[in-house]
Amino acid sequence: MIAGLATLIEFVFAPPAIALAIGAYLNVQFPALDPKHAAVGAYIVFMGLNILGVKLAATFELVVCVLAVAELLVFMGVVAPAFSFSNFALNGWAGSDVFGAPAIAGMFAAIPFAIWFFLAIEGAAMAAEEAKDPKRTIPKAYISGILTLVVLAMGVMFFAGGVGDWRALSNINDPLPQAMKTVVGESSGWLHMLVWIGLFGLVASFHGIILGYSRQFFALARAGYLPASLAKLSRFQTPHRAIIAGGVIGIAAIYSDGLINLGGMTLTAAMITMAVFGAIVMYIMSMLSLFKLRKTEPNLERTFRAPCYPLVPMIALVLAVVCLVAMAWFNMLIGLIFLGFMAAGFVYFLLTAQLRADAPADAMLTGL
């Protein structure tokens, strides 16, 4: 229950932040366009695409992912001549050129945004029931996805931070176009191309996480942890009610931007932090489950075995706990809100035991 609810919070609160970034990118191209309206439009379009069928959605996701990778490579290639390590390192210790205690605090405070680079990659497993030969393809998807993200995340971080004053990019939703603008100018064709192609990166994440949250809603509802109505399928065999439910929450969050202030953060930053709280709790529960299963089910079939067990999983568990403590320390208000969501979910869990008793057995768990 804890892992399921934490994952749901992660996947529900990540898309509004991405949708607002999509709106910000479109606002660069069309200054008269309200970023919030553009964000809502993105929700409507991609919820509709997910409802129309998983094959169509997955094909679209593959295309935009390839285009997104190409866009990031183009960005790095265009700004590379202007890269200066002195720019990247300037004021690099929490705004100072001298290492000190504020720099250490800044490192821990930046944890949510570092994790954001890799957030929701676990969504690959949510398509296991719809994948061909998931025992073989899902591990490959994870490993190749993580390696791709590491290379691209490091490249974008260095090149975007080294073309000018990185502090000018620290509180905006469209850092890549703004970084490129300092290199090629506002009227350059490269900039306009980046805005359009750059949307593919955001769309790939946005679209993929919508697919993820809908499957999480569906799975929890099917198992009796959420209302059974969310497990209904459309004529396209997609969980349309689950897709719409997450979209309603996301659109409400978008229009709360500017109305709600959480510890001085922008709403985008607050939603990123909330999503990362969910991810970290899910990572901790996953590691604990791994240790428990290795002990209680030593002969269980395992298509992928954690490397260097128990050392690597233990390192992952310790790092996840450190991240959770640091995030709670620097984001106490959002942490309390996250706890409130988890507590509400636990109360619902206690009140709905009959739903789980009446739920059909899950063939993936029982093997029947």
C-alpha positions, -999 to 999 in steps of 0.1 A, spaced: 0 0 0 28 24 9 48 18 -23 16 19 -44 4 52 -30 39 68 -31 42 58 -68 8 73 -75 18 106 -59 50 106 -79 33 100 -113 3 123 -106 24 153 -96 51 151 -122 29 157 -153 17 192 -142 53 204 -138 61 191 -173 29 206 -188 38 240 -174 73 237 -190 55 228 -223 35 260 -219 66 280 -212 83 267 -243 53 276 -265 52 310 -249 87 316 -262 74 310 -297 40 327 -292 43 354 -265 6 360 -265 -2 324 -255 -10 319 -218 14 291 -207 -14 277 -184 -38 274 -213 -11 256 -234 -4 232 -205 -41 223 -202 -42 218 -240 -13 194 -237 -32 174 -211 -63 172 -233 -43 161 -264 -22 135 -247 -49 121 -225 -69 116 -257 -40 99 -274 -36 75 -244 -73 67 -244 -72 58 -281 -50 28 -275 -17 16 -261 -2 7 -295 -8 41 -309 5 57 -276 36 35 -275 45 42 -312 41 79 -306 62 77 -275 90 60 -294 90 86 -322 91 116 -298 118 99 -277 141 96 -307 134 132 -317 140 143 -281 174 127 -280 183 143 -314 171 177 -300 194 174 -270 224 165 -292 216 194 -314 215 217 -284 248 205 -271 264 208 -305 252 244 -311 262 258 -277 294 238 -274 316 265 -290 304 290 -264 310 267 -235 334 279 -208 342 259 -177 348 292 -159 311 301 -165 300 267 -153 322 269 -121 315 306 -114 297 311 -81 295 273 -81 295 269 -43 259 280 -35 265 313 -52 300 317 -38 334 310 -53 346 295 -20 336 262 -6 318 263 27 288 251 48 263 268 25 276 247 -4 270 215 15 235 226 23 230 236 -13 240 201 -25 214 185 -3 187 211 -12 193 203 -49 186 166 -44 150 168 -57 161 184 -90 190 159 -94 165 130 -90 142 148 -115 167 139 -142 156 102 -138 122 105 -123 95 81 -135 119 58 -154 103 30 -133 72 37 -155 87 12 -180 75 -16 -157 40 -3 -157 36 -14 -193 46 -50 -184 12 -65 -190 11 -49 -225 47 -56 -235 59 -86 -256 81 -109 -236 84 -85 -206 108 -108 -188 134 -100 -214 123 -66 -227 117 -47 -195 152 -51 -180 167 -41 -214 144 -10 -214 155 0 -179 192 -5 -185 193 13 -219 171 41 -206 192 48 -175 224 48 -196 209 72 -221 196 95 -193 230 96 -176 248 107 -208 222 133 -218 216 147 -183 253 153 -178 258 168 -212 228 192 -208 238 202 -173 274 211 -183 266 228 -216 236 248 -204 254 259 -173 286 269 -191 274 293 -218 266 322 -194 255 330 -159 238 298 -149 219 316 -121 197 332 -148 184 298 -157 178 285 -121 142 296 -117 126 293 -151 107 266 -169 125 269 -203 162 269 -195 175 254 -228 160 280 -251 172 307 -228 207 292 -227 208 289 -265 195 325 -268 226 338 -251 247 320 -278 228 325 -311 205 355 -304 168 358 -301 161 358 -339 183 328 -348 167 299 -367 186 276 -343 166 290 -314 132 286 -331 142 250 -341 152 242 -306 119 254 -292 99 232 -315 122 202 -313 127 208 -276 90 203 -271 95 166 -281 116 160 -250 89 174 -228 62 157 -247 80 123 -244 82 127 -207 47 140 -203 31 114 -225 50 85 -209 41 96 -174 4 99 -183 6 63 -195 23 54 -162 -1 71 -138 -31 57 -157 -17 21 -152 -10 28 -116 -45 41 -109 -58 10 -128 -37 -15 -110 -46 -1 -75 -83 0 -84 -82 -35 -98 -66 -47 -65 -92 -29 -44 -70 -1 -31 -89 25 -51 -125 27 -63 -132 -1 -87 -146 23 -113 -111 35 -120 -103 -1 -133 -129 1 -161 -116 -2 -197 -128 18 -227 -137 2 -260 -101 7 -270 -90 -15 -240 -74 15 -222 -81 26 -186 -99 58 -197 -113 67 -163 -78 64 -147 -64 86 -174 -90 113 -169 -87 111 -131 -50 119 -132 -57 147 -157 -83 164 -136 -58 165 -107 -31 178 -129 -52 205 -145 -63 217 -110 -27 219 -100 -18 240 -131 -45 266 -124 -33 267 -87 0 282 -100 2 317 -86 -26 311 -60 -6 287 -38 28 295 -23 47 266 -7 77 278 12 85 304 -14 88 278 -42 72 282 -76 44 257 -81 65 239 -106 93 234 -81 69 223 -54 53 197 -77 87 184 -87 96 181 -50 63 164 -42 68 139 -70 104 132 -58 91 125 -23 69 98 -38 97 84 -58 121 82 -29 96 65 -6 89 40 -35 126 33 -39 130 26 -2 101 3 -1 114 -15 -33 148 -21 -16 132 -33 16 110 -56 -5 140 -70 -23 157 -79 9 126 -95 23 119 -115 -8 155 -128 -10 151 -141 26 115 -154 25 114 -166 -12 150 -177 -21 137 -200 -49 114 -175 -65 120 -172 -103 140 -140 -110 144 -129 -146 167 -101 -135 190 -104 -104 203 -73 -87 241 -71 -93 265 -75 -64 237 -84 -40 235 -73 -11 261 -46 -15 246 -26 -44 209 -27 -31 222 -17 4 240 13 -11 208 22 -29 188 19 2 212 40 23 213 67 -4 175 68 -7 172 72 31 198 100 31 179 117 2 146 114 21 160 129 53 177 158 33 145 165 14 124 165 46 149 189 62 149 214 33 113 210 23 94 205 55 61 220 44 59 199 12 71 169 32 42 174 56 17 177 27 31 145 13 26 128 47 -9 142 47 -16 125 14 -1 92 27 -21 94 59 -53 101 39 -45 70 18 -40 49 49 -73 60 63 -90 50 30 -71 17 31 -85 10 66 -120 18 56 -121 -2 24 -110 -37 34 -141 -52 17 -131 -37 -17 -98 -57 -15 -116 -88 -4 -140 -86 -34 -112 -78 -59 -103 -105 -84 -70 -124 -79 -41 -108 -98 -28 -135 -122 7 -118 -122 10 -123 -85 -7 -156 -80 5 -173 -112 -30 -186 -119 
